[in-house]
Amino acid sequence: MTSPPSSPDLHPPDYLTPRSPTSKSTSRQAISPPTSPPPNIFLPPPAVTSYAYAPSQSAFELQRNPLQQLHNQSRRLTAELQELLDAQSLALLSPNTSNRKSRKKPTTDLGGARSGILTAMRELSEVKSCEAVLYSELSGERKRLLSTVTQHTTKTNRLRQELQKIDESPEALTAEKLRVETAEVASEIADLRRKLVELEIKHTEMKGKLVELDNVVEARQSSYKVALESVSKRVTGFLRENQQASPETAVESWTLQAEAYDEKKKAAEKERRALEEGMQLWETATEVVSLFETRLAERIEQGGERVLVKQWIGEELGRTVTELDEMVQQAEERGWKLLIAAIGAELQAMKEAGEVLERSFGGEMERSAFLGSSQRRNSYSPLDD
C-alpha cells in the first residue's frame, strides 16, 4: 500500500498559531523542581499516525500540513497537562511540609493548576475535533478518487463487451466465412478452368458482398475503437498522475486509505467525547473541594465549642471524601487515567487534611467520618489501572 499523500493546503485555525512564551498564563509556566519530587504521575502518550514524517519541517511546510500541526499541538498540550499535574501535586503537598526550609515554593498555585488542567483539556478537545474534520476531508478525497477510477473501469469493460458482441454478430461471422470461401474459390479457379466463367462471376459477387460486409463491420467498430482509445489514454494519464500502476492497484490502495482515515476519524471523535465528559467530572470535583474549603473557613471563623466544631468538621470532611471517592471510582470505570490522578490527588489531600485537623483538636476524631468508603481502598494509587 502506498503512503498517504500530503494533506490539503488548508490554513490552520487561529488557536494553533504558536504562542510566544510571554503570552502564556501563569498555569502554563515551567514548574521549579522541589527538593523532594512529587508523585510520578504519567499521562498516556498522544495518538500518532502510522506513516512517517521528516524529522524537522520548516514553518512553510507546517502551514501546508495542518494535520502535522494538530499532532504537534496535541503533544504540546499533553506535556502541559503533565506539568500542571506535577504543579497540582506539589501545591497539595506543600502545606504539610512547610516546615522544611529546603523546599522551594511552587511557581503555580493550586487554583492555577486546577484551572490550567481544565483549560488544557478544553484545548486538547478542540484539537481532536479539528483532527476529526481533517480525517473526514481526507477520506472524502480518497472516496472521490475511487469513484472516478471505478467509472473509467466500468466504461472500458462495457466498450470491450460491445466490440466482442460485434465480432460475434451474424455479419462478422458471415464475413469470416465468406473470406474463407473466397480463398477456396480462388484456389479452385486454377483447377476448374472449365468453370472459369461461372466461377469468375461467382467470385465477383462474393468479393462485392465481402466488401459490403467489411464496410458495415468497420463502420460499427470505428466509433467504439475511437472511444476505447480515448478512455484508455485518460485512464493511463489519471493513474500516472496519482502514481498508480493499474486500476486494480488504485482501487485496492484508495479503498484501504479511505478505511484507515475513517477509523482515525472515529478514534478522534471518541477521544473528544471522553474529554468533554471528563471536563464535567473534573469541574464537579473542584466545586466539591472549593465548597468544603469555603465552608470550613467560615465555620472556623464563627468559632464555638470545640466538640461541636470537631463534629461538624468530621461530618463535612467525611461527606467530601465520599463524593471524591465516588468520582475516582467513576474515572476508574471509564479508564480516565488523567482524572484518576487529578481527583485522586484531591482525595489524598482531604485525607491528610483530616489527619491535620485531628491533631489540631488534640484528640482522636472519628476516622470513619472522613475516610468514607475509601477505607476499603487504602492501597489506592492514581496510577492504578
C-alpha positions as a Markdown table, in Angstrom:
| # | Residue | x | y | z |
|---|---|---|---|---|
| 1 | Met | 0.0 | 0.0 | 0.0 |
| 2 | Thr | 1.3 | 3.4 | -0.9 |
| 3 | Ser | 1.9 | 6.1 | 1.7 |
| 4 | Pro | -0.9 | 8.7 | 2.2 |
| 5 | Pro | -0.5 | 11.8 | 0.1 |
| 6 | Ser | 0.1 | 15.2 | 1.7 |
| 7 | Ser | -2.8 | 16.8 | 3.4 |
| 8 | Pro | -4.8 | 19.5 | 1.6 |
| 9 | Asp | -3.4 | 23.0 | 1.7 |
| 10 | Leu | -5.6 | 24.4 | 4.4 |
| 11 | His | -5.0 | 27.4 | 6.7 |
| 12 | Pro | -4.6 | 26.3 | 10.3 |
| 13 | Pro | -7.0 | 27.6 | 13.0 |
| 14 | Asp | -6.0 | 30.7 | 14.9 |
| 15 | Tyr | -5.7 | 28.9 | 18.2 |
| 16 | Leu | -3.0 | 26.6 | 16.6 |
| 17 | Thr | -0.7 | 29.5 | 16.0 |
| 18 | Pro | 2.5 | 29.1 | 18.1 |
| 19 | Arg | 2.3 | 31.4 | 21.1 |
| 20 | Ser | 5.2 | 33.4 | 22.5 |
| 21 | Pro | 6.5 | 32.5 | 26.0 |
| 22 | Thr | 5.3 | 35.8 | 27.4 |
| 23 | Ser | 1.7 | 35.2 | 26.3 |
| 24 | Lys | 1.2 | 32.0 | 28.4 |
| 25 | Ser | -0.8 | 32.2 | 31.6 |
| 26 | Thr | 0.7 | 31.5 | 35.0 |
| 27 | Ser | -0.7 | 28.0 | 34.9 |
| 28 | Arg | 1.5 | 27.2 | 31.8 |
| 29 | Gln | 4.8 | 28.3 | 33.2 |
| 30 | Ala | 7.6 | 25.8 | 33.9 |
| 31 | Ile | 7.4 | 24.3 | 37.4 |
| 32 | Ser | 10.5 | 24.6 | 39.6 |
| 33 | Pro | 11.6 | 21.2 | 40.8 |
| 34 | Pro | 11.1 | 20.7 | 44.6 |
| 35 | Thr | 13.7 | 19.3 | 46.9 |
| 36 | Ser | 11.7 | 16.0 | 47.3 |
| 37 | Pro | 10.0 | 15.1 | 44.0 |
| 38 | Pro | 6.1 | 14.9 | 43.9 |
| 39 | Pro | 4.4 | 11.6 | 43.0 |
| 40 | Asn | 5.4 | 10.4 | 39.5 |
| 41 | Ile | 2.1 | 10.8 | 37.5 |
| 42 | Phe | 2.3 | 10.0 | 33.8 |
| 43 | Leu | -0.2 | 10.8 | 31.1 |
| 44 | Pro | -0.9 | 8.4 | 28.2 |
| 45 | Pro | 1.0 | 9.2 | 25.1 |
| 46 | Pro | -0.8 | 11.2 | 22.3 |
| 47 | Ala | -2.2 | 9.3 | 19.3 |
| 48 | Val | 0.1 | 9.5 | 16.3 |
| 49 | Thr | -0.3 | 8.4 | 12.7 |
| 50 | Ser | 1.4 | 5.2 | 11.4 |
| 51 | Tyr | 3.2 | 6.9 | 8.4 |
| 52 | Ala | 6.4 | 8.7 | 8.9 |
| 53 | Tyr | 7.2 | 12.4 | 8.5 |
| 54 | Ala | 10.5 | 14.2 | 8.1 |
| 55 | Pro | 12.4 | 14.8 | 11.4 |
| 56 | Ser | 12.1 | 18.6 | 11.1 |
| 57 | Gln | 10.0 | 20.8 | 8.9 |
| 58 | Ser | 10.1 | 24.4 | 8.0 |
| 59 | Ala | 7.3 | 26.9 | 9.0 |
| 60 | Phe | 6.1 | 26.9 | 5.4 |
| 61 | Glu | 5.8 | 23.1 | 5.3 |
| 62 | Leu | 4.0 | 23.0 | 8.7 |
| 63 | Gln | 1.5 | 25.6 | 7.3 |
| 64 | Arg | 0.8 | 23.4 | 4.3 |
| 65 | Asn | 0.4 | 20.3 | 6.6 |
| 66 | Pro | -2.3 | 21.2 | 9.2 |
| 67 | Leu | -2.5 | 17.5 | 10.3 |
| 68 | Gln | 1.1 | 17.6 | 11.5 |
| 69 | Gln | 0.4 | 20.9 | 13.3 |
| 70 | Leu | -2.5 | 19.2 | 15.1 |
| 71 | His | -0.2 | 16.3 | 16.2 |
| 72 | Asn | 2.4 | 18.8 | 17.4 |
| 73 | Gln | -0.3 | 20.8 | 19.3 |
| 74 | Ser | -1.6 | 17.5 | 20.9 |
| 75 | Arg | 1.8 | 16.6 | 22.1 |
| 76 | Arg | 2.4 | 20.1 | 23.5 |
| 77 | Leu | -0.9 | 20.1 | 25.3 |
| 78 | Thr | -0.2 | 16.6 | 26.8 |
| 79 | Ala | 3.2 | 17.9 | 28.1 |
| 80 | Glu | 1.5 | 20.9 | 29.6 |
| 81 | Leu | -1.1 | 18.7 | 31.3 |
| 82 | Gln | 1.8 | 16.7 | 32.8 |
| 83 | Glu | 3.4 | 19.9 | 34.1 |
| 84 | Leu | 0.1 | 21.1 | 35.6 |
| 85 | Leu | -0.5 | 17.7 | 37.3 |
| 86 | Asp | 3.0 | 18.0 | 38.8 |
| 87 | Ala | 2.2 | 21.5 | 39.9 |
| 88 | Gln | -1.1 | 20.4 | 41.4 |
| 89 | Ser | 0.6 | 17.6 | 43.4 |
| 90 | Leu | 3.3 | 19.9 | 44.6 |
| 91 | Ala | 0.8 | 22.6 | 45.7 |
| 92 | Leu | -1.3 | 20.0 | 47.6 |
| 93 | Leu | 1.8 | 18.6 | 49.3 |
| 94 | Ser | 3.4 | 22.0 | 50.2 |
| 95 | Pro | 1.1 | 22.9 | 53.2 |
| 96 | Asn | 2.0 | 19.7 | 55.0 |
| 97 | Thr | 5.8 | 20.2 | 54.5 |
| 98 | Ser | 6.0 | 24.0 | 55.1 |
| 99 | Asn | 8.5 | 23.5 | 58.0 |
| 100 | Arg | 11.1 | 22.2 | 55.6 |
| 101 | Lys | 13.4 | 25.1 | 54.8 |
| 102 | Ser | 14.9 | 23.3 | 51.8 |
| 103 | Arg | 11.6 | 23.1 | 49.9 |
| 104 | Lys | 11.0 | 25.8 | 47.3 |
| 105 | Lys | 7.7 | 27.5 | 46.9 |
| 106 | Pro | 5.9 | 26.3 | 43.8 |
| 107 | Thr | 5.6 | 28.8 | 41.0 |
| 108 | Thr | 2.0 | 27.8 | 40.2 |
| 109 | Asp | -0.6 | 27.8 | 43.0 |
| 110 | Leu | -3.3 | 25.1 | 43.4 |
| 111 | Gly | -6.1 | 27.2 | 41.9 |
| 112 | Gly | -4.0 | 28.0 | 38.8 |
| 113 | Ala | -3.1 | 24.3 | 38.4 |
| 114 | Arg | -6.8 | 23.3 | 38.6 |
| 115 | Ser | -8.0 | 25.9 | 36.1 |
| 116 | Gly | -5.0 | 25.2 | 33.9 |
| 117 | Ile | -5.9 | 21.4 | 33.8 |
| 118 | Leu | -9.4 | 22.3 | 32.7 |
| 119 | Thr | -8.2 | 24.8 | 30.1 |
| 120 | Ala | -5.7 | 22.3 | 28.6 |
| 121 | Met | -8.3 | 19.6 | 28.5 |
| 122 | Arg | -10.6 | 22.0 | 26.6 |
| 123 | Glu | -7.9 | 22.9 | 24.1 |
| 124 | Leu | -7.0 | 19.3 | 23.6 |
| 125 | Ser | -10.7 | 18.5 | 22.9 |
| 126 | Glu | -10.7 | 21.3 | 20.3 |
| 127 | Val | -7.6 | 19.8 | 18.7 |
| 128 | Lys | -9.2 | 16.4 | 18.5 |
| 129 | Ser | -12.3 | 18.0 | 16.8 |
| 130 | Cys | -10.1 | 19.5 | 14.2 |
| 131 | Glu | -8.3 | 16.2 | 13.6 |
| 132 | Ala | -11.7 | 14.5 | 13.0 |
| 133 | Val | -12.6 | 17.2 | 10.4 |
| 134 | Leu | -9.3 | 16.8 | 8.5 |
| 135 | Tyr | -9.6 | 13.0 | 8.6 |
| 136 | Ser | -13.1 | 13.3 | 7.2 |
| 137 | Glu | -11.9 | 15.5 | 4.3 |
| 138 | Leu | -9.0 | 13.1 | 3.5 |
| 139 | Ser | -11.5 | 10.2 | 3.5 |
| 140 | Gly | -13.8 | 12.1 | 1.2 |
| 141 | Glu | -11.0 | 12.8 | -1.2 |
| 142 | Arg | -10.0 | 9.2 | -1.4 |
| 143 | Lys | -13.6 | 8.1 | -2.0 |
| 144 | Arg | -13.9 | 10.6 | -4.9 |
| 145 | Leu | -10.8 | 9.2 | -6.5 |
| 146 | Leu | -12.1 | 5.7 | -6.0 |
| 147 | Ser | -15.4 | 6.7 | -7.7 |
| 148 | Thr | -13.6 | 8.2 | -10.7 |
| 149 | Val | -11.4 | 5.2 | -11.4 |
| 150 | Thr | -14.4 | 2.8 | -10.9 |
| 151 | Gln | -16.4 | 4.7 | -13.5 |
| 152 | His | -13.5 | 4.6 | -16.0 |
| 153 | Thr | -13.0 | 0.9 | -15.5 |
| 154 | Thr | -16.7 | 0.2 | -15.9 |
| 155 | Lys | -16.9 | 2.2 | -19.2 |
| 156 | Thr | -13.8 | 0.4 | -20.5 |
| 157 | Asn | -15.3 | -3.0 | -19.8 |
| 158 | Arg | -18.6 | -2.0 | -21.4 |
| 159 | Leu | -16.8 | -0.9 | -24.6 |
| 160 | Arg | -14.9 | -4.1 | -24.8 |
| 161 | Gln | -18.0 | -6.1 | -24.4 |
| 162 | Glu | -19.7 | -4.2 | -27.3 |
| 163 | Leu | -16.7 | -4.9 | -29.5 |
| 164 | Gln | -16.9 | -8.6 | -28.7 |
| 165 | Lys | -20.6 | -8.6 | -29.5 |
| 166 | Ile | -19.8 | -7.1 | -32.9 |
| 167 | Asp | -17.1 | -9.7 | -33.6 |
| 168 | Glu | -19.6 | -12.4 | -32.8 |
| 169 | Ser | -22.5 | -10.9 | -34.7 |
| 170 | Pro | -24.0 | -12.7 | -37.7 |
| 171 | Glu | -22.5 | -10.1 | -40.1 |
| 172 | Ala | -19.0 | -10.6 | -38.7 |
| 173 | Leu | -19.3 | -14.4 | -38.8 |
| 174 | Thr | -20.7 | -14.4 | -42.3 |
| 175 | Ala | -17.8 | -12.1 | -43.4 |
| 176 | Glu | -15.3 | -14.5 | -42.0 |
| 177 | Lys | -17.0 | -17.4 | -43.6 |
| 178 | Leu | -17.0 | -15.7 | -47.0 |
| 179 | Arg | -13.4 | -14.7 | -46.6 |
| 180 | Val | -12.6 | -18.4 | -46.3 |
| 181 | Glu | -14.8 | -19.4 | -49.2 |
| 182 | Thr | -13.2 | -16.7 | -51.3 |
| 183 | Ala | -9.8 | -18.2 | -50.8 |
| 184 | Glu | -11.1 | -21.6 | -51.7 |
| 185 | Val | -12.8 | -20.3 | -54.8 |
| 186 | Ala | -9.6 | -18.6 | -55.9 |
| 187 | Ser | -7.8 | -21.9 | -55.5 |
| 188 | Glu | -10.4 | -23.8 | -57.5 |
| 189 | Ile | -10.1 | -21.4 | -60.4 |
| 190 | Ala | -6.8 | -22.9 | -61.4 |
| 191 | Asp | -8.2 | -26.4 | -61.2 |
| 192 | Leu | -11.5 | -25.7 | -62.8 |
| 193 | Arg | -10.7 | -23.8 | -65.9 |
| 194 | Arg | -13.9 | -25.2 | -67.4 |
| 195 | Lys | -15.9 | -23.4 | -64.9 |
| 196 | Leu | -13.8 | -20.2 | -65.2 |
| 197 | Val | -16.6 | -18.0 | -66.4 |
| 198 | Glu | -19.1 | -19.2 | -63.8 |
| 199 | Leu | -16.6 | -19.1 | -61.1 |
| 200 | Glu | -15.4 | -15.6 | -62.1 |
| 201 | Ile | -19.0 | -14.4 | -61.8 |
| 202 | Lys | -19.4 | -16.0 | -58.5 |
| 203 | His | -16.1 | -14.7 | -57.3 |
| 204 | Thr | -17.0 | -11.2 | -58.3 |
| 205 | Glu | -20.3 | -11.4 | -56.5 |
| 206 | Met | -18.7 | -12.8 | -53.3 |
| 207 | Lys | -16.0 | -10.1 | -53.3 |
| 208 | Gly | -18.7 | -7.4 | -53.6 |
| 209 | Lys | -20.6 | -9.0 | -50.7 |
| 210 | Leu | -17.4 | -9.2 | -48.7 |
| 211 | Val | -16.6 | -5.5 | -49.3 |
| 212 | Glu | -20.1 | -4.6 | -48.3 |
| 213 | Leu | -20.0 | -6.6 | -45.0 |
| 214 | Asp | -16.5 | -5.3 | -44.2 |
| 215 | Asn | -17.7 | -1.8 | -44.6 |
| 216 | Val | -20.6 | -2.5 | -42.2 |
| 217 | Val | -18.4 | -4.0 | -39.6 |
| 218 | Glu | -15.7 | -1.3 | -39.8 |
| 219 | Ala | -18.3 | 1.4 | -39.6 |
| 220 | Arg | -19.7 | -0.1 | -36.4 |
| 221 | Gln | -16.3 | -0.6 | -34.9 |
| 222 | Ser | -14.8 | 2.7 | -35.7 |
| 223 | Ser | -16.7 | 4.8 | -33.1 |
| 224 | Tyr | -16.1 | 2.2 | -30.4 |
| 225 | Lys | -12.4 | 2.0 | -31.2 |
| 226 | Val | -12.0 | 5.8 | -31.0 |
| 227 | Ala | -13.9 | 5.8 | -27.7 |
| 228 | Leu | -11.8 | 3.0 | -26.3 |
| 229 | Glu | -8.5 | 4.7 | -27.3 |
| 230 | Ser | -9.7 | 7.9 | -25.7 |
| 231 | Val | -10.7 | 6.2 | -22.5 |
| 232 | Ser | -7.5 | 4.2 | -22.3 |
| 233 | Lys | -5.4 | 7.4 | -22.7 |
| 234 | Arg | -7.4 | 9.2 | -19.9 |
| 235 | Val | -7.1 | 6.2 | -17.6 |
| 236 | Thr | -3.4 | 5.9 | -18.2 |
| 237 | Gly | -2.9 | 9.7 | -17.5 |
| 238 | Phe | -5.1 | 9.6 | -14.5 |
| 239 | Leu | -3.2 | 6.6 | -13.0 |
| 240 | Arg | 0.2 | 8.2 | -13.8 |
| 241 | Glu | -0.8 | 11.5 | -12.1 |
| 242 | Asn | -1.9 | 9.6 | -8.9 |
| 243 | Gln | 1.2 | 7.2 | -9.0 |
| 244 | Gln | -0.8 | 4.1 | -9.6 |
| 245 | Ala | 0.4 | 1.2 | -11.7 |
| 246 | Ser | -3.1 | -0.1 | -12.7 |
| 247 | Pro | -6.8 | 0.5 | -12.0 |
| 248 | Glu | -6.8 | -2.7 | -9.8 |
| 249 | Thr | -3.9 | -1.4 | -7.6 |
| 250 | Ala | -5.5 | 2.1 | -7.4 |
| 251 | Val | -8.8 | 0.6 | -6.2 |
| 252 | Glu | -7.1 | -1.5 | -3.6 |
| 253 | Ser | -4.8 | 1.3 | -2.3 |
| 254 | Trp | -7.5 | 4.0 | -2.1 |
| 255 | Thr | -10.0 | 1.7 | -0.5 |
| 256 | Leu | -7.6 | 0.8 | 2.3 |
| 257 | Gln | -6.6 | 4.5 | 2.7 |
| 258 | Ala | -10.3 | 5.6 | 2.9 |
| 259 | Glu | -11.0 | 2.9 | 5.5 |
| 260 | Ala | -7.9 | 3.9 | 7.6 |
| 261 | Tyr | -9.0 | 7.6 | 7.6 |
| 262 | Asp | -12.5 | 6.6 | 8.7 |
| 263 | Glu | -11.0 | 4.7 | 11.6 |
| 264 | Lys | -8.8 | 7.6 | 12.6 |
| 265 | Lys | -11.9 | 9.9 | 12.4 |
| 266 | Lys | -13.8 | 7.6 | 14.8 |
| 267 | Ala | -10.9 | 7.5 | 17.2 |
| 268 | Ala | -10.6 | 11.3 | 17.3 |
| 269 | Glu | -14.3 | 11.7 | 17.9 |
| 270 | Lys | -14.2 | 9.1 | 20.7 |
| 271 | Glu | -11.3 | 11.0 | 22.4 |
| 272 | Arg | -13.2 | 14.2 | 22.1 |
| 273 | Arg | -16.3 | 12.8 | 23.7 |
| 274 | Ala | -14.2 | 11.3 | 26.6 |
| 275 | Leu | -12.5 | 14.7 | 27.2 |
| 276 | Glu | -15.9 | 16.5 | 27.3 |
| 277 | Glu | -17.3 | 14.1 | 29.8 |
| 278 | Gly | -14.1 | 14.2 | 31.8 |
| 279 | Met | -14.2 | 18.0 | 31.9 |
| 280 | Gln | -17.7 | 17.9 | 33.6 |
| 281 | Leu | -16.4 | 15.4 | 36.2 |
| 282 | Trp | -13.3 | 17.5 | 37.0 |
| 283 | Glu | -15.4 | 20.7 | 37.3 |
| 284 | Thr | -17.7 | 18.9 | 39.8 |
| 285 | Ala | -14.7 | 17.6 | 41.8 |
| 286 | Thr | -13.2 | 21.1 | 42.0 |
| 287 | Glu | -16.6 | 22.6 | 43.0 |
| 288 | Val | -16.9 | 20.0 | 45.8 |
| 289 | Val | -13.4 | 20.8 | 47.1 |
| 290 | Ser | -13.9 | 24.6 | 46.9 |
| 291 | Leu | -17.2 | 24.3 | 48.7 |
| 292 | Phe | -15.7 | 22.4 | 51.6 |
| 293 | Glu | -12.7 | 24.8 | 51.9 |
| 294 | Thr | -15.1 | 27.8 | 51.9 |
| 295 | Arg | -17.5 | 26.2 | 54.5 |
| 296 | Leu | -14.6 | 25.1 | 56.7 |
| 297 | Ala | -13.1 | 28.6 | 56.7 |
| 298 | Glu | -16.5 | 30.1 | 57.6 |
| 299 | Arg | -17.1 | 27.6 | 60.4 |
| 300 | Ile | -13.7 | 28.1 | 62.0 |
| 301 | Glu | -14.1 | 31.8 | 61.8 |
| 302 | Gln | -17.5 | 31.5 | 63.6 |
| 303 | Gly | -15.9 | 29.6 | 66.5 |
| 304 | Gly | -17.9 | 27.8 | 69.2 |
| 305 | Glu | -17.4 | 24.7 | 71.3 |
| 306 | Arg | -14.5 | 22.5 | 70.2 |
| 307 | Val | -16.7 | 19.4 | 70.4 |
| 308 | Leu | -19.3 | 20.8 | 68.1 |
| 309 | Val | -16.7 | 22.2 | 65.7 |
| 310 | Lys | -14.9 | 18.9 | 65.6 |
| 311 | Gln | -18.2 | 17.1 | 65.0 |
| 312 | Trp | -19.2 | 19.4 | 62.2 |
| 313 | Ile | -15.8 | 19.2 | 60.5 |
| 314 | Gly | -15.8 | 15.4 | 60.7 |
| 315 | Glu | -19.2 | 15.2 | 59.1 |
| 316 | Glu | -18.4 | 17.7 | 56.3 |
| 317 | Leu | -15.0 | 16.2 | 55.6 |
| 318 | Gly | -16.5 | 12.7 | 55.5 |
| 319 | Arg | -19.1 | 13.8 | 53.0 |
| 320 | Thr | -16.5 | 15.5 | 50.8 |
| 321 | Val | -14.2 | 12.5 | 50.9 |
| 322 | Thr | -17.1 | 10.2 | 50.0 |
| 323 | Glu | -18.0 | 12.3 | 47.0 |
| 324 | Leu | -14.4 | 12.5 | 45.8 |
| 325 | Asp | -14.0 | 8.7 | 46.2 |
| 326 | Glu | -17.1 | 8.1 | 44.1 |
| 327 | Met | -15.7 | 10.3 | 41.4 |
| 328 | Val | -12.4 | 8.4 | 41.5 |
| 329 | Gln | -14.3 | 5.2 | 41.1 |
| 330 | Gln | -16.3 | 6.6 | 38.2 |
| 331 | Ala | -13.0 | 7.7 | 36.5 |
| 332 | Glu | -11.5 | 4.2 | 37.0 |
| 333 | Glu | -14.6 | 2.6 | 35.4 |
| 334 | Arg | -14.2 | 4.8 | 32.4 |
| 335 | Gly | -10.4 | 4.3 | 32.2 |
| 336 | Trp | -9.7 | 8.1 | 32.5 |
| 337 | Lys | -6.1 | 8.0 | 34.0 |
| 338 | Leu | -5.8 | 11.8 | 33.8 |
| 339 | Leu | -8.8 | 12.3 | 36.1 |
| 340 | Ile | -7.8 | 9.3 | 38.4 |
| 341 | Ala | -4.6 | 11.1 | 39.0 |
| 342 | Ala | -6.1 | 14.6 | 39.4 |
| 343 | Ile | -9.1 | 13.7 | 41.6 |
| 344 | Gly | -7.0 | 11.1 | 43.5 |
| 345 | Ala | -4.6 | 13.8 | 44.5 |
| 346 | Glu | -7.5 | 15.9 | 45.8 |
| 347 | Leu | -8.9 | 12.9 | 47.7 |
| 348 | Gln | -5.5 | 12.2 | 49.3 |
| 349 | Ala | -5.2 | 15.9 | 50.3 |
| 350 | Met | -8.6 | 15.6 | 52.0 |
| 351 | Lys | -7.4 | 12.6 | 53.9 |
| 352 | Glu | -4.3 | 14.3 | 55.0 |
| 353 | Ala | -6.3 | 17.4 | 56.0 |
| 354 | Gly | -8.4 | 15.1 | 58.2 |
| 355 | Glu | -5.3 | 13.9 | 60.0 |
| 356 | Val | -4.0 | 17.5 | 60.4 |
| 357 | Leu | -7.4 | 18.6 | 61.9 |
| 358 | Glu | -7.4 | 15.6 | 64.1 |
| 359 | Arg | -4.1 | 16.6 | 65.6 |
| 360 | Ser | -5.1 | 20.2 | 65.9 |
| 361 | Phe | -8.1 | 19.3 | 68.1 |
| 362 | Gly | -5.8 | 17.4 | 70.4 |
| 363 | Gly | -7.7 | 14.1 | 70.2 |
| 364 | Glu | -8.8 | 11.2 | 68.1 |
| 365 | Met | -11.5 | 12.2 | 65.7 |
| 366 | Glu | -13.9 | 9.6 | 64.4 |
| 367 | Arg | -11.8 | 8.3 | 61.4 |
| 368 | Ser | -14.8 | 6.7 | 59.7 |
| 369 | Ala | -16.3 | 10.2 | 59.5 |
| 370 | Phe | -13.7 | 11.4 | 57.0 |
| 371 | Leu | -12.4 | 8.2 | 55.4 |
| 372 | Gly | -15.8 | 7.2 | 53.9 |
| 373 | Ser | -15.9 | 4.2 | 51.6 |
| 374 | Ser | -12.2 | 4.9 | 50.7 |
| 375 | Gln | -11.2 | 3.0 | 53.9 |
| 376 | Arg | -11.8 | -0.2 | 51.9 |
| 377 | Arg | -9.3 | 1.1 | 49.2 |
| 378 | Asn | -6.4 | 2.1 | 51.5 |
| 379 | Ser | -3.9 | 0.9 | 48.8 |
| 380 | Tyr | -5.3 | 3.3 | 46.2 |
| 381 | Ser | -2.9 | 4.9 | 43.8 |
| 382 | Pro | -3.8 | 7.4 | 41.0 |
| 383 | Leu | -1.7 | 5.2 | 38.7 |
| 384 | Asp | -3.7 | 2.0 | 39.2 |
| 385 | Asp | -5.1 | 0.6 | 36.0 |
